[in-house]
């Protein structure tokens, strides 16, 4: 995920330990600093604009709603899929976000098509007032791929490489770039897998369970907050310890 906001607000009132002037410290006296209120750090996504790719369903939907609950305007996209009415699900997600009282823009957009992406982002900027945060998701399959998913695992590994390279390129502009790599998450996609796959994942997870979408969404929102302002180029694995069994 890209946190563009830090480019424009490297020093903000949210970070009083940076802005507060230091007084003269007496010799032998302990140096002290004003520390930020953790509750205020959690609120620093309020008033920003987040783009959540694939935000109509599953983990993307949970992430979009988590942002909206923190007062973040949200742009979400979707694509048509065989045997699934994604447009209807997108409308339900859009309605749920509006009910939280924050602006939202939802549109069909295939991220594989450059023209589609440019049109979508331009419209988000016009309607919501900018783009501060962009969210897309890696996967634990980049580290521990299963059988028959070479294309999926390769795409997620590429996303991790993009994350680290972009962090190096964009760091001088105070733009944070991180990735979240979930394990198995309780979404509609998970229900299509054989039952034995889910049982094995639960058994091999250190915590003995599969993640709820909100478990991952909260980590994503944290990485986009001021509380994570000094974290960049990292891949945060949220899999309940599943990859520890490797």
N, C-alpha and C positions, 0 to 999 in steps of 0.2 A: 504494500500500500504506500502511496505517495502522500506525504503531508507537506503541501505547498505553503501552508500558513506560516511555518517557521521562517520562510524566506522573507516575509514582510513583517513579522513580529518576533524577531530574534530576542529583543528585550521588551517585555510587556509587563504591565502592572500585575499580571498573574504571578510574576516571579520576583517577589520583593527582596529575596536574598541576593539578587543581582543588582537591583536598582537602589536599594537602601544604602546611603553613604555610610562608610565605616567611620566611627569616631576614633579618637586617639585611645589606644589601648595601653593601660599602665603596665610597666614591666612587672612580670610575675603574675599578672591577672590573666585568666583564661579568655581567649578570643571567642566571641559569640557572634552569631548571625541570626537574623530573623528568618525563620523557616516558613515555607508556604503551608497554608491550610490544605490538607489532603482533599477535603471536600471541594474546595475551589478548583483544585487541579482537575478533579473529575468532571467539572462543569465547563472546562475550557473548549469543548466542541460546540457549545451553544452559540447559535448565530452564524455558524459556518455552513458551508455547502459541501456535501459528500456525494460522489458518484459511486454507486455500487453496481458493478457489472453482474448481470444475472440476478438482479435484486427482486425479481417477481416471485420466486419460489425458493423453497429449501433454506439453505444456509444464507443465501443472499437476502432473502426476505427477512430472516431473523436479524441480520446485520442492519438492514435498512430501518427496521422498526426500533432497534436498539439506539441507533443514531437519532431517530425522530423523538424518542422518549427523552433524549438529552437536549432537545431543542435545536437539532441540526436539520437544515433543509436537505432534501434527498432527491437525487436524480437516479432513476433505475431504468435498465433496459431489459429487453427479453428478445428471444427468437422463437419462431414456430418450431415445434418438435412433433414427430410422428406420434399419433395416438394420444396426444396431450393438448388440451385447450389452454395453452400458456397465456394467451391474451386475456382470457377470463380470470385466470389466477393473478395476472398483473393488475387487472382492474380492482380485484379484491385487496391486493396489497396497497395500491394507490389510495383506495378508500380508507383503509385502516390508518395510513400515515396522515391523511387529511384530518381524520378524526382526532388526532393528537395535536392538531392546531399548528402544524408546521407546513411550509410550502413543499410541494413535490412535483416532479416532472417525470412522466413515465412514457416510454415510446419503444417501438420495435427498433432494434439496432443490432446488426450482426458485426461483432467486433473484428471479424476477419476482413471486413470491407472498409477500407480507409475512408471512402466518401461518407459512408454511414456514420462512422465514428466522428468525423469532423462536423457533420451536421448535428449530431446528437449533442456533442460538447458545446458547440456554438449556441444551440437552443437552451441548454442548461444555464450557460452564462447569462443569456439575455433574460430568461424568466426568473432565475433564482439569484442572480447577482454575482456570479463568479463560480469558480471551482477551487476549493481549498484541499480537499481530500479525495483520493481515488483508491478504491478498494477492489482488489482481485486476490484470489486465494490459491496457495500452493497445496500440497498434499503430502502425507507421510509416505505415499506410494513413490515419491521421488527418491526416498531412501530405502524403502522396503517394498518393491513392487511385487504384486501377485502375478499369477499365471495369466497370460493372454491379454495384458493391458500395456504392451510396450508403447503404443502411441500415447496413451494417457500419462503414463509415468514419464515419458520423454518430455511431454509438454510441461508437466509440473516441475521437472528438473530444470528445464529451460527458464521457467519463470523465476526460479531461485537464482539462477545465474544472472538474469536480467536485474533482479532486486539488488544483488551485490554490486554489479557493475554500475547501475544507476546511482547507488548510494555514493560510490566514489566520484562519479561525474557531477552529481548534483549537490554533494556535501558543501562545497565552497559557496553555494548560494543559500545555505541553511535550509535545504530541503531534505527531509527525512524519508528514507525508503526502507521498509521492512516487509517481511512476509510472514504469514501464519500458515502452518502446515498441520491441518487437522488429521486425526485418525478417522475412524468410522463415526458418522454422525447420523442421528435419527431423522432422516428425511425420506421423501418419497422414493428417491433413488435407492436407498438402502433396502427398501421393501422388495426390490426386484432381484436382490441377490439370494442365492440359496441359503436356507436357514442354517446349514452347517457352517457357512462362512461367518455369519453373525455370532454363532455360539463360540466359534474358535476365537474370534476377536475379543469377545467378553472374557473368555478364559485366559487369553494371553495378556490382556490388559492388567497392569499392576493394580488398578482401582477396581477391576472386575466389572466394568460397565462400558457402555457405548455413550458417547457424548450427546447431550441435547444441543440443538442449534445455538441456544443462548450461551452455552459454555464457551463456544468459540467466538460468538459475536461480541461478548464483553471484552475479550482479549483484543480484538480488532479495534474496538472503540478506545480502549486504553492506549494502544500504540499511536492513535491519532490525537491523543490529548497532550496537554502541556506536561503532564507527568512523565511522558516518554520522550521529552525533548532532546535527551542525550543518547537515545538509542537509535542506531541506524545501521543498515547493512546486515541485519540479523534475521534469522529464521526461527520463529517461536513455534515449537512443536506442541500441539494441544491434542494429545492422543491417549491420555490416561495411563501413560507409560507403556503403550503397546510396542513401540520400537525398542524398548529396553530388552524385550524378549529376543531380539535379533542375535 
